[in-house]
Amino acid sequence: MTSESPEHRLKRLKMRSGHRGIKEMDMILGPFADKGLAALSGDELDLYEAMLAENDHDLYAWFARRIAPPPEYDALIGRIAKTVGFG
């Protein structure tokens, strides 16, 4: 199995970020992917990709601070929110 190039990974994650299950998450994650995704380290990209696998309604509740996000996502959610001016 060949490993994915960094460019391909970013492109794939950008696509997944802007085409979510609910429009609210498209409007948060899509702009972040355009503005801030390339600045993430490899470990942060791994965490971001894991976060993308979470349920969109849970993600939105975390971003809206309706419920506390899992500790592993808290700093990343804060970074994303700051980058896109959400919250």
Phi and psi restraints in degrees (value plus and minus 20) as a CYANA .aco file:
   2 THR   PHI    -105.2   -65.2
   2 THR   PSI     128.7   168.7
   3 SER   PHI    -104.2   -64.2
   3 SER   PSI     133.1   173.1
   4 GLU   PHI     -96.9   -56.9
   4 GLU   PSI     116.2   156.2
   5 SER   PHI     -90.2   -50.2
   5 SER   PSI     132.8   172.8
   6 PRO   PHI     -77.7   -37.7
   6 PRO   PSI     -57.7   -17.7
   7 GLU   PHI     -84.7   -44.7
   7 GLU   PSI     -62.5   -22.5
   8 HIS   PHI     -86.5   -46.5
   8 HIS   PSI     -60.4   -20.4
   9 ARG   PHI     -81.3   -41.3
   9 ARG   PSI     -66.4   -26.4
  10 LEU   PHI     -80.8   -40.8
  10 LEU   PSI     -61.9   -21.9
  11 LYS   PHI     -82.8   -42.8
  11 LYS   PSI     -63.2   -23.2
  12 ARG   PHI     -84.6   -44.6
  12 ARG   PSI     -64.1   -24.1
  13 LEU   PHI     -87.1   -47.1
  13 LEU   PSI     -55.7   -15.7
  14 LYS   PHI     -82.5   -42.5
  14 LYS   PSI     -62.4   -22.4
  15 MET   PHI     -83.5   -43.5
  15 MET   PSI     -65.8   -25.8
  16 ARG   PHI     -85.3   -45.3
  16 ARG   PSI     -50.5   -10.5
  17 SER   PHI     -91.4   -51.4
  17 SER   PSI     -57.2   -17.2
  18 GLY   PHI    -113.0   -73.0
  18 GLY   PSI     -22.9    17.1
  19 HIS   PHI    -149.9  -109.9
  19 HIS   PSI      49.9    89.9
  20 ARG   PHI    -112.2   -72.2
  20 ARG   PSI    -192.0  -152.0
  21 GLY   PHI    -103.0   -63.0
  21 GLY   PSI     -44.9    -4.9
  22 ILE   PHI    -149.6  -109.6
  22 ILE   PSI     125.2   165.2
  23 LYS   PHI     -79.2   -39.2
  23 LYS   PSI     -56.7   -16.7
  24 GLU   PHI     -77.6   -37.6
  24 GLU   PSI     -60.3   -20.3
  25 MET   PHI     -94.2   -54.2
  25 MET   PSI     -52.3   -12.3
  26 ASP   PHI     -77.7   -37.7
  26 ASP   PSI     -60.2   -20.2
  27 MET   PHI     -96.6   -56.6
  27 MET   PSI     -36.9     3.1
  28 ILE   PHI    -116.5   -76.5
  28 ILE   PSI     -74.4   -34.4
  29 LEU   PHI     -96.6   -56.6
  29 LEU   PSI     -52.8   -12.8
  30 GLY   PHI     -80.0   -40.0
  30 GLY   PSI     -73.4   -33.4
  31 PRO   PHI     -82.6   -42.6
  31 PRO   PSI     -56.0   -16.0
  32 PHE   PHI     -82.6   -42.6
  32 PHE   PSI     -63.6   -23.6
  33 ALA   PHI     -79.1   -39.1
  33 ALA   PSI     -60.0   -20.0
  34 ASP   PHI     -88.6   -48.6
  34 ASP   PSI     -57.3   -17.3
  35 LYS   PHI    -113.3   -73.3
  35 LYS   PSI     -57.9   -17.9
  36 GLY   PHI    -146.3  -106.3
  36 GLY   PSI     -27.0    13.0
  37 LEU   PHI     -83.4   -43.4
  37 LEU   PSI     -61.6   -21.6
  38 ALA   PHI     -85.5   -45.5
  38 ALA   PSI     -39.7     0.3
  39 ALA   PHI    -104.3   -64.3
  39 ALA   PSI     -28.7    11.3
  40 LEU   PHI     -95.9   -55.9
  40 LEU   PSI     123.8   163.8
  41 SER   PHI     -92.7   -52.7
  41 SER   PSI     152.6   192.6
  42 GLY   PHI     -79.1   -39.1
  42 GLY   PSI     -63.5   -23.5
  43 ASP   PHI     -85.3   -45.3
  43 ASP   PSI     -59.2   -19.2
  44 GLU   PHI     -87.0   -47.0
  44 GLU   PSI     -56.2   -16.2
  45 LEU   PHI     -84.5   -44.5
  45 LEU   PSI     -58.9   -18.9
  46 ASP   PHI     -80.4   -40.4
  46 ASP   PSI     -64.9   -24.9
  47 LEU   PHI     -85.8   -45.8
  47 LEU   PSI     -62.4   -22.4
  48 TYR   PHI     -80.5   -40.5
  48 TYR   PSI     -64.0   -24.0
  49 GLU   PHI     -83.8   -43.8
  49 GLU   PSI     -59.7   -19.7
  50 ALA   PHI     -83.7   -43.7
  50 ALA   PSI     -60.0   -20.0
  51 MET   PHI     -83.2   -43.2
  51 MET   PSI     -56.6   -16.6
  52 LEU   PHI     -82.6   -42.6
  52 LEU   PSI     -42.3    -2.3
  53 ALA   PHI     -99.7   -59.7
  53 ALA   PSI     -29.3    10.7
  54 GLU   PHI     -95.1   -55.1
  54 GLU   PSI     139.2   179.2
  55 ASN   PHI     -83.3   -43.3
  55 ASN   PSI     114.9   154.9
  56 ASP   PHI     -80.7   -40.7
  56 ASP   PSI     -56.8   -16.8
  57 HIS   PHI     -87.9   -47.9
  57 HIS   PSI     -56.2   -16.2
  58 ASP   PHI     -86.1   -46.1
  58 ASP   PSI     -65.5   -25.5
  59 LEU   PHI     -76.1   -36.1
  59 LEU   PSI     -67.5   -27.5
  60 TYR   PHI     -83.7   -43.7
  60 TYR   PSI     -60.2   -20.2
  61 ALA   PHI     -82.5   -42.5
  61 ALA   PSI     -55.8   -15.8
  62 TRP   PHI     -88.5   -48.5
  62 TRP   PSI     -64.2   -24.2
  63 PHE   PHI     -86.0   -46.0
  63 PHE   PSI     -58.5   -18.5
  64 ALA   PHI     -98.4   -58.4
  64 ALA   PSI     -24.6    15.4
  65 ARG   PHI      40.9    80.9
  65 ARG   PSI      10.4    50.4
  66 ARG   PHI     -93.6   -53.6
  66 ARG   PSI     -56.1   -16.1
  67 ILE   PHI    -155.3  -115.3
  67 ILE   PSI     132.9   172.9
  68 ALA   PHI     -91.2   -51.2
  68 ALA   PSI     115.7   155.7
  69 PRO   PHI     -92.4   -52.4
  69 PRO   PSI     140.1   180.1
  70 PRO   PHI     -77.1   -37.1
  70 PRO   PSI     124.7   164.7
  71 PRO   PHI     -72.6   -32.6
  71 PRO   PSI     -54.9   -14.9
  72 GLU   PHI     -86.6   -46.6
  72 GLU   PSI     -43.1    -3.1
  73 TYR   PHI    -120.6   -80.6
  73 TYR   PSI     -29.9    10.1
  74 ASP   PHI     -77.2   -37.2
  74 ASP   PSI     -71.6   -31.6
  75 ALA   PHI     -84.9   -44.9
  75 ALA   PSI     -60.2   -20.2
  76 LEU   PHI     -84.7   -44.7
  76 LEU   PSI     -62.6   -22.6
  77 ILE   PHI     -82.3   -42.3
  77 ILE   PSI     -61.8   -21.8
  78 GLY   PHI     -81.8   -41.8
  78 GLY   PSI     -61.1   -21.1
  79 ARG   PHI     -84.4   -44.4
  79 ARG   PSI     -64.1   -24.1
  80 ILE   PHI     -83.5   -43.5
  80 ILE   PSI     -67.4   -27.4
  81 ALA   PHI     -79.4   -39.4
  81 ALA   PSI     -62.2   -22.2
  82 LYS   PHI     -85.6   -45.6
  82 LYS   PSI     -62.2   -22.2
  83 THR   PHI     -82.3   -42.3
  83 THR   PSI     -59.7   -19.7
  84 VAL   PHI    -119.0   -79.0
  84 VAL   PSI     -19.2    20.8
  85 GLY   PHI      51.6    91.6
  85 GLY   PSI      14.2    54.2
  86 PHE   PHI    -119.8   -79.8
  86 PHE   PSI     110.4   150.4
